[in-house]
Amino acid sequence: MALAYKLRRALRRYNIFLEAEELNSAHLNSQILHIREQIQQLTKALNDAMKLFGLDLSRVEYGPPSDIILGPTDTYERLDWNWGSIHDPTGRRESSLVIEGDRRRTAVIVIVGQSNAANHGTGRYVAKHRVDNFNIYDGKCYHAADPLLGASGDGGNFAARLGDKLIEVGLFDRVILAPIAMGGTTVEQWAEEGMFNRRIPVVIRRLYDAGLSADFILWQQGEGNQGVGDIGGRQYRKNLLEVIRTFRRYGVTAPFFVSLTTTCGGPHPNAENIRAGQKSAVDRMAAIYQGADTDTIGLEHRWDTCHFNEVGLDMVASLWLDVIATYCRSAHQVVVPSPGSGGIELAVGGQNG
């Protein structure tokens, strides 16, 4: 996207230069006119592509994670807004930030959304394998144990279970989770100008400073949005694309997975609108894919008819496992299995290189 932005600006400048020339001049021969037509066609193609991706290049500038400046306001208090997210690592086992061996064998997963993507389930879980928890607040890694650092709530989370499953099927040897989900939030609160949008560049920069980059981004949210009058989910889609744009703005090209999520306390009265917005945001050309359909998990697996119990959390983890495994298979990047892995090794197609 950064290259497209620079190219578009260059083409516009060159086009202005050509228009300033006298078209009847002997210096503007047929070859130059042909070049001008090609430039105009390419400019139009780039403009159309940017509209397709839902990006407004007049407002967005792209750069690497190092462009993000963390300041004195990027404190726990200002990033948490009294939401009570977990930040104190006392009593947790710190893990190394260094990735040993083949980078493709480690998956860094950022989890964004509301309570069912945070620590609001029942049954705390401690990872059995090399699953680590990257803490947005101190930029360090700890062995993954519920409640996960960085997310709200003090209960269970599906993510550590997902990490174990990804390792057990042989997809990865190590998983690093970077959860930043906050309970009860709407998509607007994560979009540009939203109160929690700043959490996105902060986690990008702190991962970068730790020598890490996201391989997968999981968006699991939707219960908190009313969806009244949002026919076709257009408003939801608009806000969600702003969330995605925040990641892309700072060079995060990892696949972004959008869950189908609306259920809380019973069927959502406007589920059709919310789910339409989630589905319409999917665009493979922009590396936006359909994620887990958590609405398929019934109320019997939700301890309060909204948040998942232990069985429900395991079901969510299995849904996400299927999504990631399917993506890896579609990437057609099969490498040699590691000894004792018990499965086919698949390399992700994100930022691992």
KOLSE-380656 format. One record per residue (C-alpha): residue number from 1; residue in one letter; x, y, z. Coordinates in steps of 0.5 Angstrom, whole numbers, plus 2048, in hexadecimal, padded with zeros to 3 digits. Layout:
+-----+------+-----+-----+-----+
| pos | code |  c1 |  c2 |  c3 |
+-----+------+-----+-----+-----+
| NUM |    A |   X |   Y |   Z |
...
+-----+------+-----+-----+-----+
% end
This chain:
+-----+------+-----+-----+-----+
| pos | code |  c1 |  c2 |  c3 |
+-----+------+-----+-----+-----+
|   1 |    M | 800 | 800 | 800 |
|   2 |    A | 806 | 805 | 802 |
|   3 |    L | 809 | 804 | 7FB |
|   4 |    A | 802 | 805 | 7F7 |
|   5 |    Y | 801 | 80B | 7FB |
|   6 |    K | 808 | 80E | 7F9 |
|   7 |    L | 807 | 80C | 7F2 |
|   8 |    R | 800 | 80F | 7F2 |
|   9 |    R | 803 | 816 | 7F4 |
|  10 |    A | 809 | 815 | 7EF |
|  11 |    L | 804 | 814 | 7E9 |
|  12 |    R | 800 | 819 | 7EB |
|  13 |    R | 806 | 81E | 7EB |
|  14 |    Y | 808 | 81B | 7E4 |
|  15 |    N | 801 | 81C | 7E1 |
|  16 |    I | 800 | 823 | 7E3 |
|  17 |    F | 807 | 824 | 7E0 |
|  18 |    L | 805 | 821 | 7DA |
|  19 |    E | 7FE | 826 | 7DA |
|  20 |    A | 803 | 82C | 7DA |
|  21 |    E | 806 | 82A | 7D4 |
|  22 |    E | 803 | 82D | 7CD |
|  23 |    L | 800 | 827 | 7CA |
|  24 |    N | 801 | 829 | 7C3 |
|  25 |    S | 809 | 82A | 7C4 |
|  26 |    A | 80D | 826 | 7C0 |
|  27 |    H | 811 | 824 | 7C6 |
|  28 |    L | 80A | 820 | 7C8 |
|  29 |    N | 80B | 81A | 7C3 |
|  30 |    S | 806 | 814 | 7C3 |
|  31 |    Q | 80A | 810 | 7C8 |
|  32 |    I | 80A | 815 | 7CD |
|  33 |    L | 802 | 816 | 7CC |
|  34 |    H | 802 | 80E | 7CD |
|  35 |    I | 806 | 80E | 7D3 |
|  36 |    R | 801 | 814 | 7D6 |
|  37 |    E | 7FB | 80F | 7D4 |
|  38 |    Q | 7FE | 809 | 7D8 |
|  39 |    I | 800 | 80E | 7DE |
|  40 |    Q | 7F8 | 810 | 7DE |
|  41 |    Q | 7F6 | 809 | 7DE |
|  42 |    L | 7FB | 807 | 7E3 |
|  43 |    T | 7F9 | 80D | 7E8 |
|  44 |    K | 7F1 | 80B | 7E7 |
|  45 |    A | 7F3 | 803 | 7E8 |
|  46 |    L | 7F6 | 805 | 7EF |
|  47 |    N | 7F1 | 80A | 7F1 |
|  48 |    D | 7EB | 804 | 7F0 |
|  49 |    A | 7F0 | 800 | 7F4 |
|  50 |    M | 7F0 | 804 | 7FA |
|  51 |    K | 7E8 | 805 | 7F9 |
|  52 |    L | 7E8 | 7FE | 7F9 |
|  53 |    F | 7EC | 7FD | 7FF |
|  54 |    G | 7E8 | 802 | 803 |
|  55 |    L | 7EE | 807 | 804 |
|  56 |    D | 7EE | 80E | 803 |
|  57 |    L | 7F5 | 810 | 801 |
|  58 |    S | 7F4 | 818 | 802 |
|  59 |    R | 7F4 | 816 | 809 |
|  60 |    V | 7F8 | 810 | 80A |
|  61 |    E | 800 | 810 | 80A |
|  62 |    Y | 803 | 80A | 80B |
|  63 |    G | 80A | 808 | 80E |
|  64 |    P | 80E | 803 | 812 |
|  65 |    P | 80C | 801 | 81A |
|  66 |    S | 812 | 806 | 81B |
|  67 |    D | 80E | 80C | 819 |
|  68 |    I | 80A | 80B | 820 |
|  69 |    I | 80C | 80F | 825 |
|  70 |    L | 80A | 80D | 82C |
|  71 |    G | 809 | 813 | 831 |
|  72 |    P | 808 | 814 | 838 |
|  73 |    T | 801 | 813 | 837 |
|  74 |    D | 801 | 80C | 835 |
|  75 |    T | 800 | 80A | 83C |
|  76 |    Y | 7FC | 804 | 83F |
|  77 |    E | 7F7 | 809 | 841 |
|  78 |    R | 7F6 | 80C | 83A |
|  79 |    L | 7F6 | 806 | 837 |
|  80 |    D | 7F2 | 802 | 83B |
|  81 |    W | 7ED | 808 | 83D |
|  82 |    N | 7EA | 805 | 844 |
|  83 |    W | 7E8 | 7FE | 840 |
|  84 |    G | 7EC | 7FA | 845 |
|  85 |    S | 7F1 | 7F6 | 840 |
|  86 |    I | 7F6 | 7F2 | 842 |
|  87 |    H | 7FD | 7F5 | 843 |
|  88 |    D | 801 | 7F3 | 849 |
|  89 |    P | 806 | 7ED | 847 |
|  90 |    T | 807 | 7EB | 84E |
|  91 |    G | 808 | 7E4 | 850 |
|  92 |    R | 808 | 7E2 | 848 |
|  93 |    R | 80E | 7DF | 845 |
|  94 |    E | 812 | 7E3 | 840 |
|  95 |    S | 813 | 7E0 | 839 |
|  96 |    S | 819 | 7E2 | 834 |
|  97 |    L | 817 | 7E7 | 82F |
|  98 |    V | 81C | 7E4 | 82A |
|  99 |    I | 819 | 7DF | 825 |
| 100 |    E | 81E | 7D9 | 824 |
| 101 |    G | 81F | 7D6 | 81D |
| 102 |    D | 81A | 7D6 | 817 |
| 103 |    R | 816 | 7DD | 818 |
| 104 |    R | 810 | 7D9 | 814 |
| 105 |    R | 80F | 7D4 | 81A |
| 106 |    T | 80D | 7DA | 81F |
| 107 |    A | 806 | 7DD | 81E |
| 108 |    V | 805 | 7E4 | 821 |
| 109 |    I | 7FD | 7E5 | 822 |
| 110 |    V | 7FA | 7EC | 824 |
| 111 |    I | 7F3 | 7EB | 827 |
| 112 |    V | 7EE | 7F1 | 826 |
| 113 |    G | 7E7 | 7F2 | 828 |
| 114 |    Q | 7E2 | 7F2 | 82E |
| 115 |    S | 7E1 | 7ED | 834 |
| 116 |    N | 7E1 | 7E6 | 831 |
| 117 |    A | 7E8 | 7E8 | 82E |
| 118 |    A | 7EA | 7EA | 835 |
| 119 |    N | 7EA | 7E6 | 83C |
| 120 |    H | 7E3 | 7E6 | 83D |
| 121 |    G | 7E2 | 7DE | 83C |
| 122 |    T | 7E2 | 7D9 | 842 |
| 123 |    G | 7E7 | 7D4 | 843 |
| 124 |    R | 7EE | 7D7 | 843 |
| 125 |    Y | 7F3 | 7D4 | 83F |
| 126 |    V | 7FB | 7D3 | 83F |
| 127 |    A | 7FE | 7D1 | 839 |
| 128 |    K | 801 | 7CB | 838 |
| 129 |    H | 806 | 7CC | 833 |
| 130 |    R | 80A | 7D2 | 830 |
| 131 |    V | 805 | 7D7 | 830 |
| 132 |    D | 807 | 7DE | 833 |
| 133 |    N | 803 | 7E4 | 835 |
| 134 |    F | 806 | 7EB | 832 |
| 135 |    N | 804 | 7F0 | 837 |
| 136 |    I | 802 | 7F7 | 833 |
| 137 |    Y | 804 | 7FB | 83A |
| 138 |    D | 80B | 7F9 | 83B |
| 139 |    G | 80D | 7F6 | 834 |
| 140 |    K | 80F | 7EF | 837 |
| 141 |    C | 80D | 7E8 | 836 |
| 142 |    Y | 80A | 7E3 | 83C |
| 143 |    H | 808 | 7DC | 83B |
| 144 |    A | 801 | 7DC | 839 |
| 145 |    A | 7FC | 7DC | 83F |
| 146 |    D | 7F5 | 7DE | 840 |
| 147 |    P | 7F3 | 7E4 | 841 |
| 148 |    L | 7F8 | 7E6 | 83C |
| 149 |    L | 7FC | 7EC | 83C |
| 150 |    G | 7F9 | 7F2 | 838 |
| 151 |    A | 7F2 | 7F0 | 838 |
| 152 |    S | 7EC | 7F2 | 83C |
| 153 |    G | 7E9 | 7ED | 841 |
| 154 |    D | 7EB | 7E8 | 846 |
| 155 |    G | 7E9 | 7E2 | 844 |
| 156 |    G | 7EA | 7DD | 83E |
| 157 |    N | 7EC | 7DE | 837 |
| 158 |    F | 7EC | 7DA | 831 |
| 159 |    A | 7F3 | 7DD | 82E |
| 160 |    A | 7F8 | 7D8 | 832 |
| 161 |    R | 7F3 | 7D2 | 830 |
| 162 |    L | 7F4 | 7D4 | 829 |
| 163 |    G | 7FC | 7D5 | 82A |
| 164 |    D | 7FC | 7CE | 82D |
| 165 |    K | 7F8 | 7CB | 827 |
| 166 |    L | 7FC | 7CE | 822 |
| 167 |    I | 802 | 7CB | 825 |
| 168 |    E | 7FF | 7C4 | 826 |
| 169 |    V | 7FD | 7C4 | 81E |
| 170 |    G | 804 | 7C5 | 81C |
| 171 |    L | 803 | 7CC | 819 |
| 172 |    F | 807 | 7D0 | 81E |
| 173 |    D | 80D | 7CE | 823 |
| 174 |    R | 80B | 7D5 | 827 |
| 175 |    V | 805 | 7DA | 827 |
| 176 |    I | 806 | 7E1 | 82A |
| 177 |    L | 7FF | 7E4 | 82C |
| 178 |    A | 7FE | 7EB | 82C |
| 179 |    P | 7F7 | 7EC | 82F |
| 180 |    I | 7F4 | 7F4 | 82F |
| 181 |    A | 7ED | 7F2 | 82F |
| 182 |    M | 7E8 | 7F6 | 834 |
| 183 |    G | 7E2 | 7F4 | 836 |
| 184 |    G | 7DB | 7F7 | 834 |
| 185 |    T | 7DF | 7FB | 82F |
| 186 |    T | 7DB | 7FD | 828 |
| 187 |    V | 7DF | 7FD | 821 |
| 188 |    E | 7DE | 805 | 822 |
| 189 |    Q | 7E3 | 805 | 828 |
| 190 |    W | 7E8 | 802 | 824 |
| 191 |    A | 7E8 | 806 | 81E |
| 192 |    E | 7EB | 80C | 81C |
| 193 |    E | 7EA | 811 | 822 |
| 194 |    G | 7E7 | 80C | 826 |
| 195 |    M | 7EA | 80B | 82D |
| 196 |    F | 7ED | 805 | 82C |
| 197 |    N | 7F0 | 806 | 825 |
| 198 |    R | 7F7 | 808 | 829 |
| 199 |    R | 7F8 | 801 | 82B |
| 200 |    I | 7F9 | 7FF | 824 |
| 201 |    P | 7FF | 803 | 822 |
| 202 |    V | 802 | 802 | 82A |
| 203 |    V | 802 | 7FA | 829 |
| 204 |    I | 805 | 7FB | 822 |
| 205 |    R | 80A | 7FF | 824 |
| 206 |    R | 80C | 7FB | 82B |
| 207 |    L | 80C | 7F5 | 826 |
| 208 |    Y | 811 | 7F8 | 822 |
| 209 |    D | 815 | 7FA | 827 |
| 210 |    A | 815 | 7F3 | 82A |
| 211 |    G | 817 | 7F1 | 823 |
| 212 |    L | 811 | 7EE | 821 |
| 213 |    S | 80B | 7EF | 81C |
| 214 |    A | 804 | 7EC | 81C |
| 215 |    D | 803 | 7E6 | 817 |
| 216 |    F | 7FB | 7E6 | 819 |
| 217 |    I | 7F6 | 7EB | 81B |
| 218 |    L | 7F0 | 7E8 | 81E |
| 219 |    W | 7EA | 7ED | 81E |
| 220 |    Q | 7E4 | 7EA | 823 |
| 221 |    Q | 7DF | 7EF | 824 |
| 222 |    G | 7D8 | 7F1 | 823 |
| 223 |    E | 7D3 | 7F0 | 829 |
| 224 |    G | 7D4 | 7F7 | 82B |
| 225 |    N | 7D1 | 7FA | 825 |
| 226 |    Q | 7CA | 7FB | 824 |
| 227 |    G | 7CA | 7FB | 81D |
| 228 |    V | 7C3 | 7FF | 81D |
| 229 |    G | 7C2 | 802 | 816 |
| 230 |    D | 7C8 | 7FF | 813 |
| 231 |    I | 7C6 | 7FC | 80D |
| 232 |    G | 7CB | 7F7 | 80A |
| 233 |    G | 7D0 | 7F9 | 810 |
| 234 |    R | 7D3 | 7FF | 80C |
| 235 |    Q | 7D4 | 803 | 812 |
| 236 |    Y | 7D7 | 7FD | 816 |
| 237 |    R | 7DC | 7FC | 80F |
| 238 |    K | 7DE | 803 | 80F |
| 239 |    N | 7E0 | 803 | 816 |
| 240 |    L | 7E3 | 7FC | 816 |
| 241 |    L | 7E7 | 7FE | 810 |
| 242 |    E | 7EA | 804 | 814 |
| 243 |    V | 7EC | 7FF | 819 |
| 244 |    I | 7F0 | 7FB | 813 |
| 245 |    R | 7F3 | 801 | 810 |
| 246 |    T | 7F6 | 803 | 817 |
| 247 |    F | 7FA | 7FD | 817 |
| 248 |    R | 7FC | 7FE | 80F |
| 249 |    R | 7FE | 805 | 810 |
| 250 |    Y | 804 | 802 | 814 |
| 251 |    G | 806 | 7FD | 80F |
| 252 |    V | 802 | 7F7 | 813 |
| 253 |    T | 801 | 7F3 | 80D |
| 254 |    A | 7FF | 7ED | 811 |
| 255 |    P | 7F8 | 7E9 | 80F |
| 256 |    F | 7F2 | 7EC | 812 |
| 257 |    F | 7ED | 7E7 | 814 |
| 258 |    V | 7E6 | 7EA | 816 |
| 259 |    S | 7E1 | 7E5 | 81A |
| 260 |    L | 7DA | 7E5 | 819 |
| 261 |    T | 7D8 | 7E7 | 820 |
| 262 |    T | 7D1 | 7EA | 823 |
| 263 |    T | 7CE | 7E5 | 828 |
| 264 |    C | 7CE | 7E7 | 82F |
| 265 |    G | 7C8 | 7E6 | 834 |
| 266 |    G | 7C4 | 7E3 | 82E |
| 267 |    P | 7C3 | 7E4 | 827 |
| 268 |    H | 7C5 | 7EB | 825 |
| 269 |    P | 7BF | 7EF | 822 |
| 270 |    N | 7C3 | 7F2 | 81D |
| 271 |    A | 7C8 | 7EC | 81C |
| 272 |    E | 7C7 | 7EC | 814 |
| 273 |    N | 7CA | 7F4 | 814 |
| 274 |    I | 7D0 | 7F2 | 818 |
| 275 |    R | 7D2 | 7EC | 815 |
| 276 |    A | 7D1 | 7EF | 80E |
| 277 |    G | 7D6 | 7F5 | 810 |
| 278 |    Q | 7DA | 7EF | 812 |
| 279 |    K | 7DA | 7EB | 80C |
| 280 |    S | 7DA | 7F1 | 807 |
| 281 |    A | 7E1 | 7F3 | 80A |
| 282 |    V | 7E4 | 7ED | 808 |
| 283 |    D | 7E9 | 7EE | 802 |
| 284 |    R | 7EE | 7E9 | 800 |
| 285 |    M | 7F2 | 7EE | 7FC |
| 286 |    A | 7F3 | 7F3 | 802 |
| 287 |    A | 7F4 | 7ED | 806 |
| 288 |    I | 7EE | 7ED | 80A |
| 289 |    Y | 7EB | 7E6 | 80B |
| 290 |    Q | 7E5 | 7E3 | 80E |
| 291 |    G | 7E6 | 7E1 | 815 |
| 292 |    A | 7E3 | 7DC | 81A |
| 293 |    D | 7DB | 7DC | 81B |
| 294 |    T | 7DA | 7DC | 822 |
| 295 |    D | 7D2 | 7DD | 821 |
| 296 |    T | 7D2 | 7D5 | 820 |
| 297 |    I | 7D4 | 7D4 | 827 |
| 298 |    G | 7CD | 7D4 | 82B |
| 299 |    L | 7CB | 7D7 | 832 |
| 300 |    E | 7CC | 7D0 | 835 |
| 301 |    H | 7D4 | 7D2 | 835 |
| 302 |    R | 7D3 | 7D9 | 837 |
| 303 |    W | 7D3 | 7D9 | 83F |
| 304 |    D | 7CF | 7DF | 83F |
| 305 |    T | 7CC | 7DE | 838 |
| 306 |    C | 7D1 | 7E3 | 835 |
| 307 |    H | 7D8 | 7E1 | 838 |
| 308 |    F | 7DB | 7DA | 836 |
| 309 |    N | 7DC | 7D5 | 83B |
| 310 |    E | 7E2 | 7D0 | 83B |
| 311 |    V | 7DF | 7CC | 836 |
| 312 |    G | 7DD | 7D2 | 832 |
| 313 |    L | 7E4 | 7D5 | 832 |
| 314 |    D | 7E7 | 7CF | 830 |
| 315 |    M | 7E2 | 7CF | 82A |
| 316 |    V | 7E4 | 7D6 | 828 |
| 317 |    A | 7EB | 7D4 | 828 |
| 318 |    S | 7E9 | 7CE | 823 |
| 319 |    L | 7E6 | 7D3 | 81F |
| 320 |    W | 7EC | 7D7 | 81E |
| 321 |    L | 7F0 | 7D1 | 81D |
| 322 |    D | 7EC | 7CF | 817 |
| 323 |    V | 7ED | 7D6 | 814 |
| 324 |    I | 7F4 | 7D7 | 815 |
| 325 |    A | 7F5 | 7D0 | 813 |
| 326 |    T | 7F1 | 7D1 | 80D |
| 327 |    Y | 7F5 | 7D8 | 80B |
| 328 |    C | 7FC | 7D4 | 80C |
| 329 |    R | 7FA | 7CF | 807 |
| 330 |    S | 7F7 | 7D4 | 802 |
| 331 |    A | 7FE | 7D7 | 802 |
| 332 |    H | 801 | 7D1 | 7FF |
| 333 |    Q | 807 | 7D2 | 804 |
| 334 |    V | 809 | 7CB | 806 |
| 335 |    V | 810 | 7CA | 809 |
| 336 |    V | 813 | 7C4 | 80C |
| 337 |    P | 810 | 7C1 | 813 |
| 338 |    S | 814 | 7C2 | 819 |
| 339 |    P | 816 | 7BC | 81D |
| 340 |    G | 810 | 7B9 | 821 |
| 341 |    S | 80C | 7BF | 81F |
| 342 |    G | 806 | 7BA | 81D |
| 343 |    G | 804 | 7BE | 817 |
| 344 |    I | 805 | 7C1 | 811 |
| 345 |    E | 809 | 7C8 | 812 |
| 346 |    L | 806 | 7CE | 80E |
| 347 |    A | 809 | 7D5 | 80E |
| 348 |    V | 804 | 7DB | 80F |
| 349 |    G | 804 | 7E0 | 809 |
| 350 |    G | 804 | 7E6 | 80D |
| 351 |    Q | 80A | 7EA | 810 |
| 352 |    N | 80F | 7E4 | 811 |
| 353 |    G | 813 | 7E5 | 80B |
+-----+------+-----+-----+-----+
% end
